[in-house]
Amino acid sequence: MRKFSLLLSFILLINYTMISQDLNAYRWKNRILLLCDSGEGLEKTKAQLQLFSSYQKELEERDLIILIYDGNTVKDKKFRTVSGVSKNEIEFEQEGVFLIGKDGGVKLESGFYADPIAIFDLIDSMPMRRGEMRKKNNP
């Protein structure tokens, strides 16, 4: 049920804008790492972002963007509010890290402090990503 409600919430997000860009533009182009944290000061989110801070190249190679949901608003990894998304449009039943594929499906649900390498390995095992890597190696 959690996967369904998160997926439904993500689909609803597609119709809204993100820093003057339509989230629909990311579908089939980007994977999303959604950090859901309702804690005071978003300490868990900040710690999770710190784990990814030295992996910018890996994020870019995998077309992975990070979004944060604090229980009220959606933000990018620099904590800028994503415009047009209200609290009523997203629901989550637990805090943690959610990997959403380019197709909009939830690929991973994890608690905080998820290992970036494990997430990259999971992405790299996906058929779409393997095709991207083959295409890159054989232009």
Residue, then its C-alpha position, 0 to 999 in steps of 0.5 A: m500500500r505504501k508503494f502505491s500511495l507513494l507512486l500515486s503521489f509522484i504521479l500527481l507531482i508530475n503536473y506541477t512545476m519545479i523551480s520553473q520547470d515542469l516535473n513531467a520533463y524529468r520523466w523518462k529522463n531522470r531518476i529521483l531520490l526522494l528523501c521523506d523527513s518530517g523531523e525537526g531541522l531535517e537532520k536525517t535528510k542533511a546527513q543523507l545528503q552529506l553521504f551523497s555529497s562526494y558522488q556528484k559525478e555518479l549522480e549525473e551519470r545515472d541521471l539521479i536528482i534528489l528531492i526532499y519532502d519535509g511533511n509540508t513542502v517539496k524541496d530540491k537538494k539545496f532546500r529551495t522549495v519546489s513551487g506549486v506542490s502543496k502538503n495535500e498532494i503528497e503523503f508518506e507513511q514513513e520517513g526514509v529514502f525512496l528511489i523512483g525510476k525514470d518510469g515513475g515506479v518506486k524501485l527502493e524504500s529504505g530507512f535513512y542513511a542509505d549507502p550511496i554505493a548500494i543505490f548506485d549498484l541497484i540502479d546499475s542492475m536495472p535493465m534501462r540503466r544497463g542499456e544506457m551503459r551499453k549505449k555509452n560504451n558503443p556509440 
